[in-house]
Amino acid sequence: SERKRRRNAPLRSQAKTSVAKARRLINADSPEDAEKAATEAVSFLDKAAQKGVIHRGNAARRKSRLMKQLARSRSQ
């Protein structure tokens, strides 16, 4: 379990960091950068889910919330 934890930690951390970065850019009103960061975050979440680091439903929920937030910021 320790070996799995050490293997999974960087992937989980990278996914969380990329989502946080995307949210920060969405709130900062920089639409091009926010869209690029959101795409990157979705990619990291998919990779983490594919490798079993996070549950696929968890990844889907996070992606959904992020894209919803991005769409809301575009419409304003």
N, C-alpha and C positions, 0 to 999 in steps of 0.2 A: 504494500500500500504506500509505503514511503517513496518507492521508485515511481509509482504512478503519480503521486502528488507532485514530485519534482518535474515530471514530464508534462503534467497538465497545467501547472501554475503559470508558466510564461504565456501559454495560449489564452488562458482565462484572463490574465492581466492585460494582454494586448487587445482582446475583444472589449473589455471594459474601458480601457483608455481611448480606443478609437470611437466608441459610442459617446464618451464624455467630450471628446474633441469636437465631434459632429454637433452635439447639442450646444456647445459653447459658440460655435460658428453660426448656428441657426439663430441663436439669441442675439448675436452681434450684428445681424442684418448684413451679412456678406453672402448673397445667394449662390454665387458660382463656387466659392470655397466650401460653403455648407453642403452643396450637392455632391461635390467631389468627396468630401469627408464622409458623408452619409453612405455613398457607394462603397467606400473603403471599409466602413464599419460593418456594412452588410456582408461584405466578403469575409472579414475576420470572424463574424458570428457564424457564418455558414461553415467555415473551416473548423471552428471549435465544435460545432454540432456534429459535423461529419466524423470527427475523431473521437467523439463521445465525451468531450471535456464538459460540455453543457448539454442539457436535454434539448432535443430538436424543437419541442414546444416552447421552451424558454427562449431559444434563439428566434423563433417565429414571432413571439410576443414582443421581444425587444426591437426587432426589425419593424414590426407593425407600428409600434409607438413612435419610433424614430421617423419613419416615413410620414406618419400622420402629422407630427410636429413640423416637418419640413414643408408639407403641403399647406399647413396653416400659415406658416411664415411667408410663403409665396403669395398667398391670396391677399395679404395685408398691404 
